[in-house]
Amino acid sequence: MNKRQLGLTVAVIAGLVIAFFIGFYVRLARLFNPRTISPTVVTISSPSSSSTTCDVDKHGVYLDPSAGDQIEWNSASGKTYWVRFNPLTSPVTNYTPESPIRPQQDTVVVNGSSGPLHVLADPSHGPTNVVDYYLYDIYDPATNQDVPCKNARDRDTGVIIKR
């Protein structure tokens, strides 16, 4: 082996060692200094204060719990709403209603804002790197506590969670 080959081999090994330590440092820094997480905000609105219908600005929100994603519901008018995962008013075939919110909450109270909420897909559902879909109804308790102002079947209202 001549000097040129030896020098090149040492340079490659040194580069690999440096790359390893940089990757290790970045991963370690992420563990002790988690990034600032901005929750995905879903805004609930209704045409008027006496309306029996409401809508959301985002349909089918995609979240990744391994990235620390959070969700937050806001009321455009400041009204109180309930976001209810279970039970759904109109059941969907081959779907078991459940909440992705952790700690477990079947109903999220949105009193102006729900605040940021953590999501976590249940690992008992199967392998990772798959997607779960969680449907929810929205209620306006001031108008009607028994009938949702937005049904889970209306325009694909749900939360998509990647595991």
Backbone torsions as a table, in degrees:
resi	resn	phi	psi	omega
1	MET	NA	126.8	-179.2
2	ASN	-87.4	174.4	-175.2
3	LYS	-63.3	-35.3	-179.2
4	ARG	-64.8	-46.9	178.8
5	GLN	-64.7	-39.7	178.8
6	LEU	-63.9	-44.8	179.1
7	GLY	-62.4	-41.7	178.9
8	LEU	-65.5	-41.5	178.9
9	THR	-62.8	-45.2	179.0
10	VAL	-62.8	-41.0	179.7
11	ALA	-64.0	-41.5	179.4
12	VAL	-65.9	-45.2	179.2
13	ILE	-62.9	-42.3	178.1
14	ALA	-62.7	-40.4	177.6
15	GLY	-63.1	-41.7	178.4
16	LEU	-65.0	-41.4	178.5
17	VAL	-63.6	-43.7	178.9
18	ILE	-63.2	-44.7	178.5
19	ALA	-61.2	-40.2	178.0
20	PHE	-60.6	-47.9	-178.2
21	PHE	-67.3	-35.7	176.3
22	ILE	-64.4	-46.5	177.8
23	GLY	-61.1	-41.7	178.8
24	PHE	-63.4	-44.3	-179.5
25	TYR	-62.9	-44.1	-179.3
26	VAL	-62.5	-44.0	179.1
27	ARG	-64.4	-42.8	179.8
28	LEU	-64.5	-42.4	179.5
29	ALA	-63.2	-37.5	179.2
30	ARG	-65.2	-34.8	179.7
31	LEU	-66.9	-40.5	-175.1
32	PHE	-93.9	-18.0	177.8
33	ASN	-130.7	74.6	-177.6
34	PRO	-62.0	147.9	-178.7
35	ARG	-65.1	154.4	175.7
36	THR	-71.3	124.4	-175.2
37	ILE	-102.8	123.7	173.3
38	SER	-98.1	122.8	-178.7
39	PRO	-68.2	153.7	171.5
40	THR	-74.9	121.8	-175.5
41	VAL	-100.0	126.7	174.8
42	VAL	-110.5	120.3	-177.6
43	THR	-98.9	128.8	178.1
44	ILE	-98.7	133.0	179.1
45	SER	-140.1	159.0	174.6
46	SER	-135.7	152.4	-176.7
47	PRO	-59.6	-35.4	179.2
48	SER	-152.3	168.9	-177.9
49	SER	-67.7	-23.6	-179.8
50	SER	-100.2	3.8	-177.6
51	SER	-69.4	146.4	177.3
52	THR	-97.0	4.7	178.1
53	THR	-119.2	155.6	175.2
54	CYS	-146.9	169.4	-178.1
55	ASP	-147.2	167.2	176.4
56	VAL	-120.0	155.3	-178.9
57	ASP	-86.0	-14.0	177.9
58	LYS	-129.4	127.6	178.9
59	HIS	-110.3	129.4	179.1
60	GLY	68.6	64.9	-179.3
61	VAL	-73.8	129.7	-178.9
62	TYR	-98.7	123.9	-179.3
63	LEU	-130.7	148.3	178.4
64	ASP	-123.3	104.4	-178.5
65	PRO	-60.4	-30.7	-179.0
66	SER	-68.2	-20.7	176.2
67	ALA	-92.9	1.6	179.8
68	GLY	79.8	18.1	-178.6
69	ASP	-60.3	145.2	178.3
70	GLN	-130.3	162.4	176.4
71	ILE	-127.3	149.7	177.6
72	GLU	-143.7	132.8	174.8
73	TRP	-101.9	134.5	176.4
74	ASN	-121.8	150.2	175.1
75	SER	-100.7	123.4	-179.0
76	ALA	-63.6	-33.4	-176.7
77	SER	-98.5	-5.1	-176.9
78	GLY	86.2	-0.1	179.0
79	LYS	-68.9	160.9	175.4
80	THR	-89.1	132.3	175.7
81	TYR	-128.6	159.2	171.6
82	TRP	-115.3	130.0	172.3
83	VAL	-103.3	115.0	-172.8
84	ARG	-119.1	120.0	178.1
85	PHE	-86.5	-31.0	-174.7
86	ASN	-149.8	128.2	-0.5
87	PRO	-86.0	155.0	174.4
88	LEU	-85.7	146.6	-178.6
89	THR	-72.2	-33.5	177.3
90	SER	-125.1	98.8	-175.8
91	PRO	-57.3	149.3	178.7
92	VAL	-107.2	137.0	-178.7
93	THR	-60.0	137.4	178.0
94	ASN	58.5	34.8	178.7
95	TYR	-132.3	128.9	176.9
96	THR	-103.4	113.4	-177.9
97	PRO	-65.7	133.1	174.5
98	GLU	-159.2	164.5	-177.1
99	SER	-102.7	138.1	175.0
100	PRO	-87.6	-2.2	-175.7
101	ILE	-75.4	133.6	177.0
102	ARG	-125.1	131.2	-1.1
103	PRO	-63.2	156.2	-172.4
104	GLN	-51.7	124.4	174.6
105	GLN	-141.2	119.1	175.6
106	ASP	-80.1	-27.9	178.6
107	THR	-125.8	127.9	176.3
108	VAL	-106.5	124.2	178.8
109	VAL	-88.7	123.8	178.7
110	VAL	-108.0	96.5	179.5
111	ASN	-105.6	77.1	-169.7
112	GLY	86.7	-51.1	177.1
113	SER	-153.2	147.5	177.0
114	SER	-86.2	-15.1	-170.7
115	GLY	77.3	161.7	-179.0
116	PRO	-67.1	135.0	-179.1
117	LEU	-122.7	140.5	177.8
118	HIS	-83.7	147.2	175.9
119	VAL	-121.8	148.3	177.9
120	LEU	-153.8	120.5	177.7
121	ALA	-72.7	144.0	-179.2
122	ASP	-74.6	116.0	-177.8
123	PRO	-66.9	-13.6	179.5
124	SER	-73.0	-7.5	-179.3
125	HIS	-75.0	-12.5	-179.3
126	GLY	140.3	-159.4	-174.6
127	PRO	-69.4	162.3	176.4
128	THR	-78.9	177.1	-177.7
129	ASN	62.2	30.8	171.2
130	VAL	-123.1	172.8	-175.1
131	VAL	-117.9	136.7	172.5
132	ASP	-111.6	148.7	-179.2
133	TYR	-121.6	128.4	-177.8
134	TYR	-118.0	119.1	179.2
135	LEU	-88.6	153.3	174.7
136	TYR	-147.6	150.5	171.9
137	ASP	-99.8	154.0	174.5
138	ILE	-119.0	132.0	180.0
139	TYR	-116.3	145.5	169.9
140	ASP	-108.8	97.4	-173.9
141	PRO	-63.5	-21.3	178.0
142	ALA	-72.5	-28.0	-178.7
143	THR	-94.0	-52.8	-178.4
144	ASN	-160.2	118.3	-178.4
145	GLN	-81.6	-12.6	-174.6
146	ASP	-104.3	-21.2	-178.1
147	VAL	-118.4	126.4	-178.3
148	PRO	-70.4	147.0	174.2
149	CYS	-80.8	-19.4	173.7
150	LYS	-139.8	116.2	-179.2
151	ASN	-82.4	147.9	-179.7
152	ALA	-58.9	-26.4	-179.6
153	ARG	-83.2	-9.9	-179.6
154	ASP	-78.6	112.9	173.2
155	ARG	50.5	42.3	166.4
156	ASP	60.9	52.2	179.1
157	THR	-82.0	115.8	180.0
158	GLY	-173.9	176.1	178.2
159	VAL	-120.8	128.4	179.4
160	ILE	-103.4	124.2	-177.1
161	ILE	-117.4	125.7	175.5
162	LYS	-91.3	133.5	176.4
163	ARG	-108.2	NA	NA
